[in-house]
Amino acid sequence: PVKNLINYKNILHYMNVGIIGGSDGLGRTLIYYFRDDFNVFITGRDHKKGQRVAQEANVNYIESNAGLANISDMLIISVPIQHTSEVIREVAPFMKEGSVMVDVTSIKEEPSKTMAEVLPDTIEYIPTHPIFGPRTTQLDNQVIVLTADKKGEWYDKVYRYLESKNMRIIETTAEKHDYMMSIVQVLTHFSFISTASAIEKLKVDLSETEDYESPIYNLMIDLIARIVAQNPYLTYNIQSMNNNGPKIRNTFAEAVVELRDVINNEDAEKFIEISVNATKHMGDIKNALGRSDKAINGLNHEYSLLYDSVGCEVGLKHIYSGKIHVGLLEGLDGKTAFLKQGNKVKNLRIANIEVLSDDDLYQWKINNLDKKTESISCVFSKNVHVETIEKAVMKIDNIIDIRLTDAYNGPQIDEDSISLTFEVTALSKDAIENVRKLFTGFGGKIR
């Protein structure tokens, strides 16, 4: 069902947002960013899958791209790069007057030209590139590039909406964007995939290199694996459809051949010259070292936390799914944490988890575990300090609350004593039993 209409902080009038390609990739991720603010409708190539995704995300599914264009105030094109212009041409005639078209592909020149060509003046268009992938879980501090060649009424509204999400907004031309992305994506992807391909051709078993790994090598391998694991069709289209691609790849190949020949010719002076010049051109090396040190220290810190927690109860949060696993950490083997939950042991990849703080684990328990409440009556000396007892009880593991419910010093109680009854709420019977032990430690006698 269509959600109730609201005005989102007066930044954008309440509207229908349509996402063509909303059942996969970035389009699917966008659902979760927009669904709380707007009516979201999606289409997909596979109708069964699209309907399932829409149902899971509590948004609306439409089978027709043209039908979606006809009802959308903002229409977002989120399809593979090679199909973007084709889809723009398909839906342009069906868009309603006063609406806006946005595309989210990583190539901007071709979509921009197509939108300028096929859309009438009554429909605004904003070519856009969110520089983050489908695995990103929040918009805060993420980069988004806007390459509008003209700015209408929609532009300011969209800009302020993105600003309200604390995004880093870059305004530039489609041409400048594509050149920058030829460095950020084309060059880096090409060099990383080339390295991975060389490792494959050398028949190297990466697991055998683990005993020789330095932290920076480990980080580099993870980055290469992250790029290689992306959709190869998307990676290929980023390479082949960027107009700057041939120059970038040829320059990289020339640099590799030059360096190879210099080393083969044992020309140490030339090697040093190339290295020094390359280093100078890398910019602020001190900051680069600081950022990489921070990444390495972060990895080491997480492993240290796990290592120190072996034999203890821990909460481990999967950084992508958000699911929290709680149990006894039995051990580590370098890449895997073994978490005992009841009679089962769950294997979790260390790279995909983070350790919950004691406070976060405690809050998770309160929210997810059954609570146990018992009343405990105990006879204390008449001058006992109740607040001290309560503070001591709250320091016991898995105690949620303690509350004095009765104080009695009548018959059966010595004149210099008092019977206090506390209602104790805890996460386990063991915790409540520890409260009884604490009371007797204070000199009390359980009634």
FILOTI-328700 format. One record per residue (C-alpha): residue number from 0; residue in one letter; x, y, z. Coordinates in nm, 2 decimals. Each point is the difference from the previous one (the first is absolute). Example, Ala and Ser with C-alpha at 12.3 -4.5 7.8 and 13.67 -1.06 7.14 Angstrom:
2
{i 0, aa A, px 1.23, py -0.45, pz 0.78}
{i 1, aa S, px 0.14, py 0.34, pz -0.07}
END
This chain:
447
{i 0, aa P, px 0.00, py 0.00, pz 0.00}
{i 1, aa V, px 0.10, py 0.36, pz -0.06}
{i 2, aa K, px 0.13, py 0.16, pz 0.32}
{i 3, aa N, px -0.15, py 0.31, pz 0.16}
{i 4, aa L, px 0.12, py 0.33, pz -0.13}
{i 5, aa I, px 0.24, py 0.21, pz 0.20}
{i 6, aa N, px 0.21, py 0.31, pz -0.05}
{i 7, aa Y, px 0.37, py -0.09, pz 0.05}
{i 8, aa K, px 0.14, py 0.30, pz 0.20}
{i 9, aa N, px -0.13, py 0.24, pz -0.27}
{i 10, aa I, px 0.30, py -0.11, pz -0.22}
{i 11, aa L, px -0.20, py -0.19, pz -0.26}
{i 12, aa H, px -0.37, py 0.00, pz -0.04}
{i 13, aa Y, px -0.15, py -0.34, pz 0.06}
{i 14, aa M, px 0.03, py -0.20, pz -0.31}
{i 15, aa N, px 0.02, py -0.33, pz -0.19}
{i 16, aa V, px 0.35, py -0.13, pz -0.06}
{i 17, aa G, px 0.03, py -0.26, pz -0.27}
{i 18, aa I, px 0.31, py -0.22, pz -0.04}
{i 19, aa I, px 0.05, py -0.18, pz -0.33}
{i 20, aa G, px 0.22, py -0.29, pz 0.10}
{i 21, aa G, px -0.10, py 0.00, pz 0.36}
{i 22, aa S, px 0.03, py -0.38, pz 0.05}
{i 23, aa D, px 0.38, py -0.02, pz -0.03}
{i 24, aa G, px 0.33, py 0.18, pz 0.08}
{i 25, aa L, px 0.00, py 0.36, pz 0.09}
{i 26, aa G, px -0.36, py 0.04, pz -0.10}
{i 27, aa R, px -0.10, py -0.25, pz 0.27}
{i 28, aa T, px 0.21, py 0.19, pz 0.26}
{i 29, aa L, px -0.17, py 0.33, pz -0.09}
{i 30, aa I, px -0.33, py -0.14, pz 0.11}
{i 31, aa Y, px 0.11, py -0.01, pz 0.36}
{i 32, aa Y, px 0.13, py 0.36, pz -0.01}
{i 33, aa F, px -0.32, py 0.14, pz -0.15}
{i 34, aa R, px -0.29, py -0.21, pz 0.14}
{i 35, aa D, px -0.03, py 0.18, pz 0.33}
{i 36, aa D, px -0.03, py 0.34, pz -0.17}
{i 37, aa F, px -0.20, py -0.07, pz -0.32}
{i 38, aa N, px -0.23, py -0.23, pz -0.19}
{i 39, aa V, px 0.24, py -0.24, pz -0.17}
{i 40, aa F, px -0.09, py -0.20, pz -0.31}
{i 41, aa I, px 0.24, py -0.24, pz -0.18}
{i 42, aa T, px 0.02, py -0.20, pz -0.32}
{i 43, aa G, px 0.24, py -0.29, pz -0.08}
{i 44, aa R, px 0.08, py -0.23, pz -0.29}
{i 45, aa D, px -0.11, py -0.31, pz 0.20}
{i 46, aa H, px -0.36, py 0.08, pz 0.11}
{i 47, aa K, px -0.01, py -0.28, pz 0.26}
{i 48, aa K, px 0.32, py 0.12, pz 0.16}
{i 49, aa G, px -0.11, py 0.36, pz -0.02}
{i 50, aa Q, px -0.33, py -0.08, pz 0.17}
{i 51, aa R, px 0.18, py -0.19, pz 0.27}
{i 52, aa V, px 0.25, py 0.28, pz 0.06}
{i 53, aa A, px -0.28, py 0.26, pz 0.01}
{i 54, aa Q, px -0.19, py -0.21, pz 0.25}
{i 55, aa E, px 0.30, py -0.05, pz 0.23}
{i 56, aa A, px 0.08, py 0.37, pz -0.01}
{i 57, aa N, px -0.36, py 0.11, pz 0.04}
{i 58, aa V, px -0.01, py 0.20, pz -0.32}
{i 59, aa N, px -0.20, py -0.02, pz -0.32}
{i 60, aa Y, px 0.08, py -0.20, pz -0.32}
{i 61, aa I, px -0.11, py 0.09, pz -0.35}
{i 62, aa E, px 0.07, py -0.23, pz -0.30}
{i 63, aa S, px 0.02, py 0.28, pz -0.26}
{i 64, aa N, px 0.29, py 0.25, pz -0.03}
{i 65, aa A, px -0.24, py 0.23, pz -0.19}
{i 66, aa G, px -0.26, py -0.03, pz 0.27}
{i 67, aa L, px 0.25, py 0.09, pz 0.27}
{i 68, aa A, px 0.12, py 0.30, pz -0.20}
{i 69, aa N, px -0.36, py 0.12, pz -0.03}
{i 70, aa I, px -0.06, py 0.01, pz 0.38}
{i 71, aa S, px 0.34, py 0.11, pz 0.13}
{i 72, aa D, px 0.09, py 0.35, pz 0.11}
{i 73, aa M, px 0.36, py -0.12, pz 0.01}
{i 74, aa L, px 0.11, py -0.28, pz -0.23}
{i 75, aa I, px 0.33, py -0.17, pz 0.07}
{i 76, aa I, px 0.17, py -0.20, pz -0.27}
{i 77, aa S, px 0.21, py -0.27, pz 0.17}
{i 78, aa V, px 0.08, py -0.26, pz -0.27}
{i 79, aa P, px 0.33, py -0.13, pz -0.14}
{i 80, aa I, px 0.20, py 0.27, pz -0.17}
{i 81, aa Q, px -0.04, py -0.15, pz -0.35}
{i 82, aa H, px -0.38, py 0.02, pz 0.03}
{i 83, aa T, px -0.03, py 0.34, pz 0.16}
{i 84, aa S, px -0.05, py 0.21, pz -0.32}
{i 85, aa E, px -0.24, py -0.26, pz -0.14}
{i 86, aa V, px -0.22, py 0.02, pz 0.31}
{i 87, aa I, px 0.01, py 0.38, pz 0.00}
{i 88, aa R, px -0.13, py 0.00, pz -0.35}
{i 89, aa E, px -0.26, py -0.26, pz 0.09}
{i 90, aa V, px -0.16, py 0.19, pz 0.29}
{i 91, aa A, px 0.05, py 0.36, pz -0.11}
{i 92, aa P, px -0.33, py 0.03, pz -0.19}
{i 93, aa F, px -0.20, py -0.12, pz 0.31}
{i 94, aa M, px 0.14, py 0.23, pz 0.26}
{i 95, aa K, px -0.24, py 0.25, pz 0.15}
{i 96, aa E, px 0.04, py 0.37, pz -0.04}
{i 97, aa G, px 0.20, py 0.16, pz 0.28}
{i 98, aa S, px 0.18, py -0.32, pz 0.11}
{i 99, aa V, px 0.37, py -0.07, pz 0.01}
{i 100, aa M, px 0.22, py -0.28, pz -0.13}
{i 101, aa V, px 0.31, py -0.11, pz 0.18}
{i 102, aa D, px 0.25, py -0.27, pz -0.10}
{i 103, aa V, px 0.25, py -0.16, pz 0.23}
{i 104, aa T, px 0.26, py -0.15, pz -0.24}
{i 105, aa S, px 0.37, py 0.05, pz 0.04}
{i 106, aa I, px 0.03, py 0.13, pz -0.36}
{i 107, aa K, px -0.16, py 0.34, pz -0.04}
{i 108, aa E, px 0.07, py 0.14, pz -0.36}
{i 109, aa E, px -0.22, py -0.24, pz -0.19}
{i 110, aa P, px -0.30, py 0.01, pz 0.23}
{i 111, aa S, px 0.02, py 0.38, pz 0.02}
{i 112, aa K, px 0.00, py 0.03, pz -0.38}
{i 113, aa T, px -0.29, py -0.24, pz -0.03}
{i 114, aa M, px -0.22, py 0.18, pz 0.26}
{i 115, aa A, px 0.07, py 0.33, pz -0.16}
{i 116, aa E, px -0.10, py -0.14, pz -0.33}
{i 117, aa V, px -0.32, py -0.18, pz 0.08}
{i 118, aa L, px -0.16, py 0.18, pz 0.30}
{i 119, aa P, px -0.22, py 0.31, pz -0.06}
{i 120, aa D, px 0.06, py 0.33, pz 0.19}
{i 121, aa T, px -0.28, py -0.08, pz 0.24}
{i 122, aa I, px 0.20, py -0.29, pz 0.15}
{i 123, aa E, px 0.32, py 0.07, pz 0.19}
{i 124, aa Y, px 0.29, py -0.24, pz 0.01}
{i 125, aa I, px 0.29, py -0.04, pz 0.24}
{i 126, aa P, px 0.28, py -0.25, pz -0.10}
{i 127, aa T, px 0.13, py -0.13, pz 0.33}
{i 128, aa H, px 0.27, py -0.24, pz 0.12}
{i 129, aa P, px -0.02, py -0.13, pz 0.36}
{i 130, aa I, px 0.37, py -0.10, pz 0.06}
{i 131, aa F, px -0.08, py -0.30, pz 0.22}
{i 132, aa G, px -0.12, py -0.35, pz -0.06}
{i 133, aa P, px -0.30, py -0.22, pz 0.09}
{i 134, aa R, px 0.17, py -0.12, pz 0.32}
{i 135, aa T, px 0.00, py 0.36, pz 0.15}
{i 136, aa T, px -0.23, py 0.01, pz 0.30}
{i 137, aa Q, px -0.03, py 0.38, pz 0.05}
{i 138, aa L, px 0.01, py 0.32, pz -0.20}
{i 139, aa D, px 0.18, py 0.20, pz 0.27}
{i 140, aa N, px 0.33, py 0.14, pz -0.14}
{i 141, aa Q, px -0.04, py -0.19, pz -0.33}
{i 142, aa V, px 0.10, py 0.18, pz -0.32}
{i 143, aa I, px -0.25, py 0.08, pz -0.27}
{i 144, aa V, px 0.07, py 0.18, pz -0.32}
{i 145, aa L, px -0.25, py 0.22, pz -0.19}
{i 146, aa T, px 0.07, py 0.08, pz -0.36}
{i 147, aa A, px -0.31, py 0.20, pz -0.11}
{i 148, aa D, px 0.07, py 0.22, pz -0.30}
{i 149, aa K, px -0.29, py 0.23, pz 0.10}
{i 150, aa K, px -0.16, py 0.05, pz 0.34}
{i 151, aa G, px -0.38, py 0.02, pz 0.03}
{i 152, aa E, px -0.24, py 0.00, pz 0.30}
{i 153, aa W, px 0.08, py -0.36, pz 0.09}
{i 154, aa Y, px 0.37, py 0.05, pz 0.02}
{i 155, aa D, px 0.00, py 0.21, pz 0.32}
{i 156, aa K, px -0.26, py -0.23, pz 0.17}
{i 157, aa V, px 0.21, py -0.31, pz -0.08}
{i 158, aa Y, px 0.32, py 0.17, pz 0.11}
{i 159, aa R, px -0.15, py 0.10, pz 0.34}
{i 160, aa Y, px -0.14, py -0.35, pz 0.05}
{i 161, aa L, px 0.34, py -0.15, pz -0.06}
{i 162, aa E, px 0.15, py 0.26, pz 0.23}
{i 163, aa S, px -0.24, py -0.09, pz 0.27}
{i 164, aa K, px 0.13, py -0.36, pz -0.01}
{i 165, aa N, px 0.35, py 0.14, pz 0.07}
{i 166, aa M, px 0.13, py -0.11, pz -0.34}
{i 167, aa R, px 0.31, py 0.15, pz -0.17}
{i 168, aa I, px -0.13, py 0.16, pz -0.32}
{i 169, aa I, px 0.22, py 0.07, pz -0.30}
{i 170, aa E, px -0.13, py 0.21, pz -0.28}
{i 171, aa T, px 0.18, py -0.02, pz -0.33}
{i 172, aa T, px -0.05, py -0.07, pz -0.37}
{i 173, aa A, px -0.05, py -0.35, pz -0.15}
{i 174, aa E, px 0.33, py 0.03, pz -0.19}
{i 175, aa K, px 0.20, py 0.09, pz 0.31}
{i 176, aa H, px -0.18, py -0.28, pz 0.20}
{i 177, aa D, px 0.09, py -0.26, pz -0.26}
{i 178, aa Y, px 0.36, py 0.10, pz -0.01}
{i 179, aa M, px 0.03, py -0.01, pz 0.38}
{i 180, aa M, px -0.17, py -0.34, pz 0.00}
{i 181, aa S, px 0.25, py -0.12, pz -0.26}
{i 182, aa I, px 0.26, py 0.04, pz 0.28}
{i 183, aa V, px -0.22, py -0.11, pz 0.30}
{i 184, aa Q, px -0.15, py -0.30, pz -0.17}
{i 185, aa V, px 0.14, py -0.08, pz -0.34}
{i 186, aa L, px 0.37, py 0.02, pz 0.10}
{i 187, aa T, px -0.04, py -0.16, pz 0.35}
{i 188, aa H, px -0.23, py -0.28, pz -0.12}
{i 189, aa F, px 0.23, py -0.07, pz -0.30}
{i 190, aa S, px 0.31, py -0.02, pz 0.22}
{i 191, aa F, px -0.16, py -0.21, pz 0.28}
{i 192, aa I, px -0.15, py -0.25, pz -0.25}
{i 193, aa S, px 0.33, py -0.02, pz -0.18}
{i 194, aa T, px 0.17, py -0.08, pz 0.33}
{i 195, aa A, px -0.26, py -0.27, pz 0.09}
{i 196, aa S, px 0.04, py -0.14, pz -0.35}
{i 197, aa A, px 0.37, py -0.02, pz 0.04}
{i 198, aa I, px -0.04, py -0.18, pz 0.33}
{i 199, aa E, px -0.23, py -0.25, pz -0.17}
{i 200, aa K, px 0.24, py -0.05, pz -0.29}
{i 201, aa L, px 0.28, py -0.07, pz 0.25}
{i 202, aa K, px -0.22, py -0.26, pz 0.16}
{i 203, aa V, px 0.07, py 0.15, pz 0.34}
{i 204, aa D, px -0.20, py -0.15, pz 0.29}
{i 205, aa L, px -0.07, py 0.31, pz 0.21}
{i 206, aa S, px -0.06, py -0.21, pz 0.31}
{i 207, aa E, px 0.36, py -0.10, pz -0.01}
{i 208, aa T, px 0.11, py 0.37, pz 0.01}
{i 209, aa E, px -0.19, py 0.05, pz 0.33}
{i 210, aa D, px 0.31, py -0.08, pz 0.22}
{i 211, aa Y, px 0.19, py 0.27, pz -0.19}
{i 212, aa E, px -0.27, py 0.26, pz 0.00}
{i 213, aa S, px 0.07, py 0.36, pz 0.12}
{i 214, aa P, px -0.30, py 0.21, pz 0.10}
{i 215, aa I, px 0.03, py 0.21, pz -0.31}
{i 216, aa Y, px 0.02, py -0.30, pz -0.22}
{i 217, aa N, px -0.31, py -0.14, pz 0.16}
{i 218, aa L, px -0.18, py 0.33, pz -0.05}
{i 219, aa M, px 0.11, py 0.02, pz -0.36}
{i 220, aa I, px -0.12, py -0.36, pz -0.07}
{i 221, aa D, px -0.34, py 0.08, pz 0.16}
{i 222, aa L, px -0.04, py 0.31, pz -0.22}
{i 223, aa I, px 0.09, py -0.19, pz -0.32}
{i 224, aa A, px -0.24, py -0.28, pz 0.09}
{i 225, aa R, px -0.28, py 0.26, pz 0.07}
{i 226, aa I, px 0.04, py 0.14, pz -0.35}
{i 227, aa V, px 0.04, py -0.33, pz -0.18}
{i 228, aa A, px -0.31, py -0.13, pz 0.18}
{i 229, aa Q, px -0.22, py 0.27, pz -0.15}
{i 230, aa N, px -0.24, py -0.08, pz -0.28}
{i 231, aa P, px 0.24, py -0.06, pz -0.29}
{i 232, aa Y, px -0.25, py 0.14, pz -0.26}
{i 233, aa L, px -0.02, py 0.32, pz 0.20}
{i 234, aa T, px 0.38, py 0.02, pz 0.03}
{i 235, aa Y, px 0.03, py -0.06, pz -0.38}
{i 236, aa N, px -0.25, py 0.27, pz -0.09}
{i 237, aa I, px 0.18, py 0.25, pz 0.23}
{i 238, aa Q, px 0.31, py -0.08, pz -0.20}
{i 239, aa S, px -0.14, py -0.01, pz -0.35}
{i 240, aa M, px -0.26, py 0.29, pz 0.02}
{i 241, aa N, px 0.22, py 0.27, pz 0.15}
{i 242, aa N, px 0.14, py 0.21, pz -0.29}
{i 243, aa N, px 0.32, py 0.05, pz 0.19}
{i 244, aa G, px 0.06, py -0.38, pz 0.04}
{i 245, aa P, px 0.24, py -0.07, pz -0.29}
{i 246, aa K, px 0.24, py 0.28, pz 0.10}
{i 247, aa I, px -0.01, py -0.11, pz 0.37}
{i 248, aa R, px 0.07, py -0.37, pz -0.07}
{i 249, aa N, px 0.27, py 0.07, pz -0.26}
{i 250, aa T, px 0.18, py 0.23, pz 0.24}
{i 251, aa F, px -0.02, py -0.26, pz 0.27}
{i 252, aa A, px 0.14, py -0.27, pz -0.24}
{i 253, aa E, px 0.28, py 0.23, pz -0.10}
{i 254, aa A, px 0.09, py 0.07, pz 0.36}
{i 255, aa V, px 0.01, py -0.38, pz 0.08}
{i 256, aa V, px 0.22, py -0.08, pz -0.30}
{i 257, aa E, px 0.23, py 0.29, pz 0.07}
{i 258, aa L, px 0.05, py -0.11, pz 0.36}
{i 259, aa R, px 0.05, py -0.36, pz -0.10}
{i 260, aa D, px 0.27, py 0.09, pz -0.26}
{i 261, aa V, px 0.18, py 0.23, pz 0.25}
{i 262, aa I, px 0.02, py -0.28, pz 0.26}
{i 263, aa N, px 0.10, py -0.26, pz -0.27}
{i 264, aa N, px 0.27, py 0.23, pz -0.12}
{i 265, aa E, px 0.12, py 0.04, pz 0.36}
{i 266, aa D, px -0.03, py 0.38, pz -0.03}
{i 267, aa A, px -0.01, py 0.09, pz 0.37}
{i 268, aa E, px 0.02, py 0.38, pz -0.06}
{i 269, aa K, px -0.30, py 0.00, pz -0.24}
{i 270, aa F, px -0.20, py -0.21, pz 0.24}
{i 271, aa I, px 0.07, py 0.24, pz 0.28}
{i 272, aa E, px -0.09, py 0.29, pz -0.22}
{i 273, aa I, px -0.33, py -0.16, pz -0.09}
{i 274, aa S, px -0.08, py -0.08, pz 0.36}
{i 275, aa V, px 0.09, py 0.34, pz 0.13}
{i 276, aa N, px -0.20, py 0.18, pz -0.27}
{i 277, aa A, px -0.30, py -0.23, pz 0.07}
{i 278, aa T, px 0.02, py 0.06, pz 0.37}
{i 279, aa K, px 0.01, py 0.38, pz -0.04}
{i 280, aa H, px -0.31, py -0.01, pz -0.22}
{i 281, aa M, px -0.19, py -0.20, pz 0.26}
{i 282, aa G, px -0.07, py 0.32, pz 0.19}
{i 283, aa D, px -0.01, py 0.00, pz 0.38}
{i 284, aa I, px 0.19, py -0.31, pz 0.09}
{i 285, aa K, px -0.02, py 0.07, pz 0.37}
{i 286, aa N, px -0.39, py -0.01, pz -0.01}
{i 287, aa A, px 0.01, py -0.31, pz -0.22}
{i 288, aa L, px 0.22, py -0.17, pz 0.26}
{i 289, aa G, px -0.23, py 0.11, pz 0.28}
{i 290, aa R, px -0.32, py -0.13, pz -0.18}
{i 291, aa S, px 0.16, py -0.33, pz -0.08}
{i 292, aa D, px 0.14, py -0.03, pz 0.35}
{i 293, aa K, px -0.35, py 0.06, pz 0.13}
{i 294, aa A, px -0.14, py -0.27, pz -0.22}
{i 295, aa I, px 0.27, py -0.25, pz 0.11}
{i 296, aa N, px -0.04, py 0.09, pz 0.37}
{i 297, aa G, px -0.38, py -0.04, pz -0.03}
{i 298, aa L, px 0.05, py -0.35, pz -0.13}
{i 299, aa N, px 0.25, py -0.09, pz 0.26}
{i 300, aa H, px -0.21, py 0.15, pz 0.28}
{i 301, aa E, px -0.30, py -0.21, pz -0.10}
{i 302, aa Y, px 0.21, py -0.31, pz 0.00}
{i 303, aa S, px 0.15, py 0.09, pz 0.34}
{i 304, aa L, px -0.35, py 0.05, pz 0.14}
{i 305, aa L, px -0.10, py -0.35, pz -0.12}
{i 306, aa Y, px 0.33, py -0.16, pz 0.12}
{i 307, aa D, px -0.05, py 0.15, pz 0.35}
{i 308, aa S, px -0.37, py -0.12, pz 0.00}
{i 309, aa V, px 0.08, py -0.37, pz -0.06}
{i 310, aa G, px -0.18, py -0.20, pz 0.27}
{i 311, aa C, px -0.24, py 0.28, pz 0.07}
{i 312, aa E, px -0.36, py 0.09, pz -0.11}
{i 313, aa V, px 0.00, py 0.24, pz -0.29}
{i 314, aa G, px -0.23, py 0.17, pz -0.24}
{i 315, aa L, px 0.11, py 0.00, pz -0.36}
{i 316, aa K, px -0.18, py 0.22, pz -0.26}
{i 317, aa H, px 0.01, py -0.09, pz -0.37}
{i 318, aa I, px 0.10, py 0.33, pz -0.16}
{i 319, aa Y, px -0.22, py -0.06, pz -0.31}
{i 320, aa S, px -0.31, py -0.17, pz 0.12}
{i 321, aa G, px 0.00, py 0.17, pz 0.34}
{i 322, aa K, px -0.08, py -0.33, pz 0.17}
{i 323, aa I, px 0.14, py -0.05, pz 0.34}
{i 324, aa H, px 0.13, py -0.33, pz 0.12}
{i 325, aa V, px 0.05, py -0.05, pz 0.38}
{i 326, aa G, px 0.18, py -0.30, pz 0.16}
{i 327, aa L, px 0.32, py -0.13, pz 0.15}
{i 328, aa L, px 0.31, py 0.08, pz -0.22}
{i 329, aa E, px 0.18, py -0.34, pz -0.01}
{i 330, aa G, px 0.29, py 0.11, pz -0.22}
{i 331, aa L, px 0.15, py 0.16, pz -0.31}
{i 332, aa D, px 0.20, py -0.14, pz -0.29}
{i 333, aa G, px 0.12, py 0.32, pz -0.16}
{i 334, aa K, px -0.30, py 0.06, pz -0.23}
{i 335, aa T, px -0.28, py -0.17, pz 0.18}
{i 336, aa A, px -0.16, py 0.05, pz 0.35}
{i 337, aa F, px -0.17, py -0.31, pz 0.15}
{i 338, aa L, px -0.30, py 0.10, pz 0.21}
{i 339, aa K, px -0.18, py -0.26, pz 0.21}
{i 340, aa Q, px -0.37, py 0.04, pz 0.02}
{i 341, aa G, px -0.16, py -0.27, pz 0.21}
{i 342, aa N, px 0.11, py -0.33, pz -0.14}
{i 343, aa K, px 0.10, py 0.15, pz -0.34}
{i 344, aa V, px 0.31, py 0.19, pz -0.11}
{i 345, aa K, px -0.04, py 0.27, pz -0.26}
{i 346, aa N, px 0.30, py 0.09, pz -0.23}
{i 347, aa L, px 0.02, py 0.38, pz -0.07}
{i 348, aa R, px 0.25, py 0.17, pz -0.23}
{i 349, aa I, px 0.19, py 0.26, pz 0.21}
{i 350, aa A, px 0.01, py 0.24, pz -0.30}
{i 351, aa N, px -0.39, py 0.01, pz 0.01}
{i 352, aa I, px -0.06, py 0.06, pz 0.37}
{i 353, aa E, px 0.05, py 0.26, pz 0.27}
{i 354, aa V, px 0.01, py -0.05, pz 0.37}
{i 355, aa L, px -0.28, py 0.16, pz 0.20}
{i 356, aa S, px 0.10, py 0.21, pz 0.29}
{i 357, aa D, px -0.11, py -0.12, pz 0.35}
{i 358, aa D, px -0.27, py 0.26, pz 0.00}
{i 359, aa D, px -0.13, py -0.09, pz -0.34}
{i 360, aa L, px 0.00, py -0.37, pz 0.09}
{i 361, aa Y, px -0.19, py 0.07, pz 0.32}
{i 362, aa Q, px -0.26, py 0.21, pz -0.19}
{i 363, aa W, px -0.04, py -0.28, pz -0.26}
{i 364, aa K, px -0.07, py -0.25, pz 0.28}
{i 365, aa I, px -0.26, py 0.23, pz 0.16}
{i 366, aa N, px -0.17, py 0.04, pz -0.34}
{i 367, aa N, px 0.02, py -0.37, pz -0.11}
{i 368, aa L, px 0.02, py -0.24, pz 0.29}
{i 369, aa D, px -0.28, py -0.11, pz 0.24}
{i 370, aa K, px 0.02, py 0.18, pz 0.34}
{i 371, aa K, px -0.04, py -0.17, pz 0.34}
{i 372, aa T, px -0.14, py 0.18, pz 0.30}
{i 373, aa E, px 0.01, py -0.13, pz 0.36}
{i 374, aa S, px -0.07, py 0.15, pz 0.34}
{i 375, aa I, px 0.27, py -0.07, pz 0.26}
{i 376, aa S, px -0.05, py 0.07, pz 0.37}
{i 377, aa C, px 0.30, py 0.03, pz 0.22}
{i 378, aa V, px 0.06, py 0.10, pz 0.36}
{i 379, aa F, px 0.27, py 0.26, pz 0.05}
{i 380, aa S, px 0.14, py 0.20, pz 0.29}
{i 381, aa K, px -0.24, py 0.30, pz 0.07}
{i 382, aa N, px 0.27, py 0.25, pz -0.10}
{i 383, aa V, px 0.05, py -0.15, pz -0.35}
{i 384, aa H, px 0.04, py 0.25, pz -0.29}
{i 385, aa V, px -0.26, py -0.10, pz -0.26}
{i 386, aa E, px 0.15, py 0.22, pz -0.28}
{i 387, aa T, px 0.34, py -0.17, pz 0.05}
{i 388, aa I, px -0.16, py -0.34, pz -0.04}
{i 389, aa E, px -0.19, py 0.11, pz -0.32}
{i 390, aa K, px 0.32, py 0.14, pz -0.16}
{i 391, aa A, px 0.19, py -0.31, pz 0.07}
{i 392, aa V, px -0.28, py -0.22, pz -0.15}
{i 393, aa M, px 0.00, py 0.21, pz -0.32}
{i 394, aa K, px 0.37, py -0.08, pz -0.05}
{i 395, aa I, px -0.08, py -0.38, pz -0.03}
{i 396, aa D, px 0.01, py -0.13, pz -0.36}
{i 397, aa N, px -0.35, py -0.03, pz -0.16}
{i 398, aa I, px -0.19, py 0.19, pz 0.27}
{i 399, aa I, px -0.25, py 0.24, pz -0.16}
{i 400, aa D, px -0.17, py 0.16, pz 0.30}
{i 401, aa I, px -0.05, py -0.02, pz 0.38}
{i 402, aa R, px -0.28, py 0.16, pz 0.19}
{i 403, aa L, px -0.07, py 0.01, pz 0.38}
{i 404, aa T, px -0.37, py -0.11, pz 0.04}
{i 405, aa D, px -0.03, py -0.06, pz 0.37}
{i 406, aa A, px 0.17, py 0.08, pz 0.34}
{i 407, aa Y, px -0.12, py -0.20, pz 0.31}
{i 408, aa N, px 0.13, py -0.01, pz 0.36}
{i 409, aa G, px -0.30, py -0.15, pz 0.19}
{i 410, aa P, px -0.04, py -0.33, pz 0.17}
{i 411, aa Q, px 0.25, py -0.27, pz -0.08}
{i 412, aa I, px 0.26, py 0.26, pz -0.08}
{i 413, aa D, px 0.26, py 0.11, pz 0.26}
{i 414, aa E, px -0.02, py 0.36, pz 0.12}
{i 415, aa D, px 0.34, py 0.08, pz -0.14}
{i 416, aa S, px -0.09, py -0.15, pz -0.34}
{i 417, aa I, px -0.23, py 0.07, pz -0.29}
{i 418, aa S, px -0.14, py -0.22, pz -0.28}
{i 419, aa L, px 0.03, py 0.16, pz -0.35}
{i 420, aa T, px -0.17, py -0.14, pz -0.30}
{i 421, aa F, px 0.15, py 0.09, pz -0.35}
{i 422, aa E, px -0.15, py -0.07, pz -0.34}
{i 423, aa V, px 0.29, py -0.10, pz -0.22}
{i 424, aa T, px -0.02, py -0.02, pz -0.38}
{i 425, aa A, px 0.28, py -0.19, pz -0.18}
{i 426, aa L, px 0.08, py -0.17, pz -0.33}
{i 427, aa S, px 0.08, py -0.34, pz 0.17}
{i 428, aa K, px -0.07, py -0.20, pz 0.32}
{i 429, aa D, px 0.37, py -0.01, pz 0.06}
{i 430, aa A, px 0.00, py 0.38, pz 0.03}
{i 431, aa I, px -0.28, py -0.01, pz 0.25}
{i 432, aa E, px 0.18, py -0.27, pz 0.20}
{i 433, aa N, px 0.31, py 0.23, pz 0.01}
{i 434, aa V, px -0.22, py 0.27, pz 0.15}
{i 435, aa R, px -0.09, py -0.24, pz 0.29}
{i 436, aa K, px 0.37, py -0.07, pz 0.05}
{i 437, aa L, px 0.07, py 0.38, pz 0.01}
{i 438, aa F, px -0.27, py 0.05, pz 0.26}
{i 439, aa T, px 0.15, py -0.27, pz 0.23}
{i 440, aa G, px 0.34, py 0.16, pz -0.07}
{i 441, aa F, px -0.14, py 0.32, pz 0.15}
{i 442, aa G, px -0.08, py -0.20, pz 0.31}
{i 443, aa G, px -0.37, py -0.06, pz -0.09}
{i 444, aa K, px -0.20, py -0.32, pz 0.06}
{i 445, aa I, px -0.23, py -0.11, pz -0.29}
{i 446, aa R, px -0.36, py -0.05, pz 0.13}
END
